[in-house]
Every structure is written in structure tokens, then in C-alpha cells.
Amino acid sequence: MLYDICHITTYTYRVDVSAARCVLHLLPDSFGRQIVHAASLGIEPKPLERIEATDFFGNRTSHLRLGGPAARHRFESRVQVEVLPAEPRHALLTRPWEEVRHEAREVADLSAEAPAHHLFASRYVPLLDAARDYGLASFTQGRPVLDAAIDLMRRIHDDFVYDPDATDVSTPLDEVADKRHGVCQDFAHWMIACLRGLGVPAAYVSGYLRTKPPPGRPRLVGADATHAWASVWCGDGVGFVDLDPTNALVVGEDHIRLAFGRDYADVAPVDGVIMASAGHSLRVSVDVAPAQPDGIREGRP
């Protein structure tokens, strides 16, 4: 499937900002089944300094220094990306999760692909006894690791309610667990906490999800949003497998990966500091649609 994606983030300030520095994760890169054909990033006002780089986990980043006075900052990414079909995963043929846990502890590799980076607590994913206990209901003795992880994903989908008003990025994970209300970021973090609590490496993935309108109704431009899911390490030879607890789906052609890390802190679309004396408002618009014949043809592939 070939997609055109437009992602616009606008910060509007109550008073002018005199200066800002930020890091953007707004441009995906090619990997595995995902091929980025074109990508561009527009920034208003034009930054005083812009450095394109790749972070430790291989994500594309844009490091900006912005001057002032500025009443708003606007970031617009436009991407054309192809996602190839995934090979079916035979969950019951993966190794017992206890063996995968042991293997993860023995891996000496510390490269970006190593499972060791996704075993421990991170900023938004503490190791909670409640998460470990919740996960144990799926990870019974000798169960194949991917089969257990898919069961955990489905239980989270059944037990938690999608509610965009229930949490924000600062809501502690134990509070999310108590409320059992939240958004995709919360569900991904909870699943990761469950897996890490059992010693199974799990990572956080940000990206986009193609949405399909009800039959007979038009698709609304801008109705999409950024999305998040978990990625569980299933041992050497299988590697990381992406699972979406918000929708109880093994990730396939409808998911487009933007960035990969330990939790949201590693992959925030916009992160940084501003110099100002008042608050701001934030507006995000995302559109994910099948590519048109005259789609995006600019920027670095």
C-alpha cells in the first residue's frame, strides 16, 4: 500500500516567543517492509539553524534553533511511503517465553537493535508489580512468546477504554492502570510495562494508522491522528514483532512507522524548550490517505 501523509503541528503562543530549541521526530525512514519514496519538512518561521541527524535507534531527527519574536511555530511534514505486505506470523511456533527471557539476558550486543535497551524501566514506563501480575495471566508456563503477547494485547483491548479526555502525556502509568481509560500511548506503555516486568524486551513505536470510514460515508481529511503501539522481542531469528493493543491487531499494511524507542520520551514528534512568559495552545492535524498519481515528489527518499 502506498500512502500520502500530511502531519501539521502548530503551537500558538499567548505572547511572542523570543527563542526556542527543539528536536523533531516527524520524518520516517525506510526499514524492512517500509519504503519512504519522498519526504519534506516545512518550518515556520524559518529556523536560524537546522541540523538533520539520526538518533541512536536509527530515527530521523531535525534539530532546530528558532529565533523571535514569534507568535507561533508551525511544522508540516509531507511523506509518501509504501508499506509492503507482512508475512504471516506463526505465533504458536515461537519459543517459550521463559527461553526468550533467558536469551535476552544473555545477549552481549548493545547496538541499536539489541533487546537489552528494552528490558528496563524508562521515563514513562516504570516497572510496576501490578503490570507484571497483569501480564502473568497471559504468560503461563511454557507458552510460546508471541502467542502470549497477542493474548496480552487482546486483554488490554478488552479491559481498557479508549478515552482521549482521561489522560495526558504526564499521567502516571499506575493511574492509567487504575482508571483503565486512556489513549493509544497509554495502552502501548501499559503493554510494555507488562512485558518488561516479566523480563521480555518490549519497545515503543510511534507512527500512523490508516483509518477507514463506515460504509457509505466519506473519509474526512484531517480526521486521522498519530498512533502508538508496542513491539515485543521474540528471540533471535524472529526479532521484534509489532502489536497494536488499541485495536487488538498484529501490525500490518495499515500501520506506518515514524519512530522507535524505549517509550514516548524517545520519539516525541516535537520536543524542546521555548523562552516565553505565558502559555500556548497546540493543534495537530494528520491525514493518511492512499497515494494519488500526482503525489509528493520532493525531499529526501
C-alpha positions as CSV (number, residue, x, y, z in Angstrom):
1,M,0.0,0.0,0.0
2,L,1.3,3.5,-1.0
3,Y,0.3,6.4,1.3
4,D,0.5,10.2,1.2
5,I,0.8,11.6,4.7
6,C,0.4,15.2,5.8
7,H,1.2,16.0,9.5
8,I,0.8,19.6,10.7
9,T,1.7,20.7,14.2
10,T,1.0,24.3,15.2
11,Y,1.9,26.0,18.5
12,T,0.3,29.4,19.1
13,Y,1.6,31.5,21.9
14,R,-0.1,34.0,24.2
15,V,2.9,36.2,24.0
16,D,5.7,36.2,21.4
17,V,8.5,33.6,21.9
18,S,11.9,35.2,21.9
19,A,13.9,31.9,21.2
20,A,13.4,28.2,21.0
21,R,15.3,25.0,20.5
22,C,13.6,21.7,19.6
23,V,14.1,18.2,18.2
24,L,11.6,16.8,15.8
25,H,10.7,13.2,15.0
26,L,8.4,14.0,12.0
27,L,10.1,12.2,9.1
28,P,10.0,8.4,8.9
29,D,12.7,6.4,7.3
30,S,12.8,3.2,5.3
31,F,13.2,-0.1,7.1
32,G,12.1,-3.7,6.5
33,R,8.7,-3.6,4.7
34,Q,8.5,0.2,4.8
35,I,9.9,2.2,1.9
36,V,9.9,6.0,2.0
37,H,9.7,7.4,-1.5
38,A,9.7,11.1,-0.6
39,A,9.6,13.3,2.4
40,S,9.8,17.0,3.2
41,L,9.5,19.2,6.3
42,G,8.3,22.8,6.3
43,I,9.0,25.0,9.3
44,E,7.6,28.4,10.0
45,P,9.2,30.8,10.8
46,K,12.4,29.7,9.1
47,P,14.9,28.4,11.7
48,L,18.2,30.1,12.3
49,E,19.8,26.7,12.4
50,R,18.7,23.2,11.3
51,I,20.6,20.0,11.6
52,E,19.3,16.7,10.2
53,A,20.6,13.7,12.0
54,T,19.9,10.1,13.0
55,D,19.4,9.2,16.7
56,F,20.7,6.1,18.5
57,F,17.7,4.0,17.4
58,G,18.0,4.9,13.8
59,N,15.2,7.5,13.8
60,R,15.5,10.6,11.6
61,T,15.6,13.8,13.7
62,S,15.7,17.5,12.9
63,H,17.4,19.8,15.5
64,L,16.3,23.4,15.3
65,R,17.3,26.7,16.7
66,L,14.4,29.2,16.3
67,G,14.7,33.0,16.7
68,G,12.0,35.5,17.6
69,P,9.8,37.2,18.2
70,A,7.4,34.5,17.0
71,A,3.6,34.3,17.7
72,R,3.5,30.7,16.6
73,H,5.6,27.8,15.4
74,R,4.3,25.5,12.6
75,F,5.8,22.2,11.5
76,E,4.4,20.5,8.4
77,S,5.7,17.1,7.2
78,R,4.7,15.6,3.9
79,V,5.6,12.0,3.2
80,Q,5.0,9.4,0.6
81,V,5.6,5.9,1.9
82,E,5.0,2.4,0.8
83,V,4.2,-0.5,3.2
84,L,4.6,-4.0,1.8
85,P,2.5,-6.9,3.0
86,A,3.8,-8.7,6.0
87,E,4.5,-12.5,6.1
88,P,2.0,-14.3,8.5
89,R,3.4,-14.8,12.0
90,H,3.0,-18.3,13.4
91,A,2.6,-17.4,17.0
92,L,2.4,-20.9,18.3
93,L,5.8,-21.8,16.6
94,T,7.7,-19.1,18.6
95,R,9.8,-20.3,21.5
96,P,8.5,-20.5,25.1
97,W,8.6,-17.1,26.7
98,E,10.9,-18.2,29.5
99,E,13.6,-19.2,27.0
100,V,13.2,-15.8,25.3
101,R,13.6,-14.1,28.7
102,H,16.7,-16.0,29.4
103,E,18.2,-15.3,25.9
104,A,17.5,-11.6,26.3
105,R,19.6,-11.5,29.5
106,E,22.5,-13.3,27.8
107,V,22.7,-11.2,24.6
108,A,26.0,-9.2,24.8
109,D,25.2,-6.9,21.9
110,L,24.5,-3.3,22.8
111,S,23.8,-2.0,19.3
112,A,20.6,-0.1,18.4
113,E,18.8,-3.4,17.6
114,A,19.8,-5.1,20.9
115,P,16.9,-6.2,23.2
116,A,18.8,-5.1,26.3
117,H,17.7,-1.5,25.7
118,H,14.1,-2.5,26.2
119,L,14.3,-4.6,29.3
120,F,14.4,-1.9,32.0
121,A,12.4,0.9,33.3
122,S,12.3,4.1,31.3
123,R,10.9,7.6,31.8
124,Y,7.3,6.8,31.0
125,V,7.4,3.0,31.7
126,P,8.2,2.2,35.4
127,L,8.5,-1.5,36.4
128,L,5.2,-2.0,38.3
129,D,4.2,-5.1,40.3
130,A,0.6,-4.6,39.0
131,A,1.8,-4.7,35.4
132,R,3.9,-7.8,36.0
133,D,0.9,-9.5,37.7
134,Y,-1.5,-8.4,34.9
135,G,0.9,-9.9,32.3
136,L,1.3,-13.2,34.1
137,A,-2.3,-14.1,33.3
138,S,-1.2,-14.4,29.6
139,F,2.3,-15.7,30.1
140,T,1.6,-19.1,31.5
141,Q,4.3,-21.7,31.9
142,G,5.8,-22.8,28.6
143,R,3.5,-20.7,26.4
144,P,5.0,-19.5,23.1
145,V,6.2,-15.9,23.5
146,L,4.3,-14.4,20.6
147,D,1.1,-16.3,21.4
148,A,1.3,-15.0,25.0
149,A,2.0,-11.4,23.8
150,I,-1.0,-11.5,21.4
151,D,-3.2,-12.7,24.2
152,L,-2.0,-9.8,26.4
153,M,-2.7,-7.4,23.6
154,R,-6.2,-8.6,23.3
155,R,-6.9,-8.5,27.0
156,I,-5.7,-4.8,27.1
157,H,-8.0,-4.0,24.3
158,D,-10.9,-5.6,26.1
159,D,-10.2,-4.3,29.6
160,F,-9.2,-0.7,28.8
161,V,-11.5,2.0,27.3
162,Y,-10.3,4.5,24.7
163,D,-11.0,7.9,26.2
164,P,-9.0,11.0,24.9
165,D,-10.1,13.1,27.9
166,A,-8.9,10.7,30.5
167,T,-5.2,11.2,30.4
168,D,-2.4,13.4,29.0
169,V,1.3,12.7,28.4
170,S,2.1,13.4,32.1
171,T,-0.4,10.9,33.6
172,P,1.5,8.3,35.6
173,L,1.1,4.7,34.3
174,D,-0.2,3.4,37.6
175,E,-3.0,5.9,37.4
176,V,-3.8,4.8,33.8
177,A,-4.0,1.2,35.2
178,D,-6.4,2.2,37.9
179,K,-8.7,4.2,35.6
180,R,-8.4,1.7,32.7
181,H,-9.1,4.7,30.5
182,G,-6.7,6.3,28.1
183,V,-5.3,6.6,24.6
184,C,-3.0,4.6,22.3
185,Q,0.1,5.9,24.1
186,D,-1.2,4.7,27.4
187,F,-2.1,1.3,26.2
188,A,1.3,0.9,24.5
189,H,3.1,1.9,27.7
190,W,1.0,-0.5,29.8
191,M,1.7,-3.4,27.5
192,I,5.4,-2.6,27.5
193,A,5.4,-2.4,31.3
194,C,3.7,-5.8,31.5
195,L,6.3,-7.4,29.2
196,R,9.3,-5.8,30.8
197,G,8.0,-6.8,34.2
198,L,8.2,-10.4,33.1
199,G,11.7,-9.9,31.6
200,V,10.5,-9.9,28.0
201,P,12.0,-6.9,26.0
202,A,9.4,-4.5,24.6
203,A,9.8,-1.2,22.7
204,Y,7.6,1.7,21.9
205,V,6.7,2.6,18.3
206,S,5.1,5.9,17.1
207,G,3.5,6.3,13.7
208,Y,0.3,6.5,11.8
209,L,-2.7,4.3,11.2
210,R,-4.8,4.3,8.1
211,T,-8.4,4.8,9.1
212,K,-11.4,3.5,7.1
213,P,-14.7,5.3,7.2
214,P,-18.0,3.5,7.7
215,P,-19.7,2.2,4.6
216,G,-21.4,4.9,2.6
217,R,-19.6,7.8,4.4
218,P,-16.7,9.9,3.0
219,R,-13.3,9.8,4.6
220,L,-12.7,13.1,6.5
221,V,-9.4,14.8,5.7
222,G,-7.5,15.6,8.9
223,A,-9.5,13.1,10.9
224,D,-6.5,10.8,11.4
225,A,-4.1,11.1,14.3
226,T,-0.6,10.0,15.3
227,H,-0.7,6.5,16.7
228,A,1.4,4.3,19.0
229,W,1.9,0.6,19.6
230,A,4.2,-1.9,21.3
231,S,7.0,-4.1,19.8
232,V,7.8,-7.3,21.6
233,W,11.2,-9.1,21.1
234,C,10.5,-12.8,20.3
235,G,14.1,-14.1,20.4
236,D,16.9,-14.4,18.0
237,G,15.7,-15.2,14.5
238,V,12.3,-13.7,15.0
239,G,13.3,-10.3,16.5
240,F,10.7,-7.6,17.2
241,V,7.1,-8.1,16.3
242,D,4.7,-5.1,16.4
243,L,1.4,-5.4,18.2
244,D,-1.3,-2.7,18.5
245,P,-3.2,-3.1,21.8
246,T,-5.6,-0.2,21.0
247,N,-7.1,-2.1,18.1
248,A,-6.0,-5.7,19.0
249,L,-4.1,-6.1,15.8
250,V,-0.8,-7.6,14.7
251,V,0.7,-4.6,12.8
252,G,0.4,-4.8,9.1
253,E,0.0,-2.7,6.0
254,D,-2.3,-0.2,7.7
255,H,0.4,1.0,10.1
256,I,3.2,3.3,9.1
257,R,6.2,3.6,11.5
258,L,7.5,7.0,12.3
259,A,10.0,6.3,15.2
260,F,11.1,3.5,17.5
261,G,12.4,3.8,21.1
262,R,12.0,2.9,24.8
263,D,8.9,5.0,25.3
264,Y,7.2,8.2,24.2
265,A,10.2,10.3,25.5
266,D,12.5,8.8,22.9
267,V,10.1,9.5,19.9
268,A,8.1,12.6,20.8
269,P,7.1,14.4,17.5
270,V,8.2,17.8,18.9
271,D,10.3,18.2,22.0
272,G,12.3,21.2,23.3
273,V,12.2,24.5,25.2
274,I,11.0,28.0,24.5
275,M,11.7,31.3,26.0
276,A,8.3,32.9,26.8
277,S,6.4,34.2,29.8
278,A,2.9,32.7,29.1
279,G,1.2,29.6,27.9
280,H,0.4,28.2,24.4
281,S,-2.2,26.2,22.5
282,L,-1.5,23.2,20.4
283,R,-3.2,22.0,17.3
284,V,-2.3,18.8,15.4
285,S,-3.7,17.7,12.1
286,V,-2.9,14.4,10.5
287,D,-4.1,13.0,7.2
288,V,-3.2,9.5,6.0
289,A,-4.6,8.5,2.6
290,P,-3.8,6.2,-0.3
291,A,-1.4,7.9,-2.6
292,Q,-2.6,9.8,-5.7
293,P,-0.9,9.6,-9.1
294,D,0.5,13.1,-8.7
295,G,1.6,12.6,-5.0
296,I,4.5,14.0,-3.2
297,R,7.7,14.0,-5.3
298,E,10.1,16.2,-3.2
299,G,12.5,15.8,-0.5
300,R,15.0,13.1,0.6
301,P,13.9,9.5,-0.1
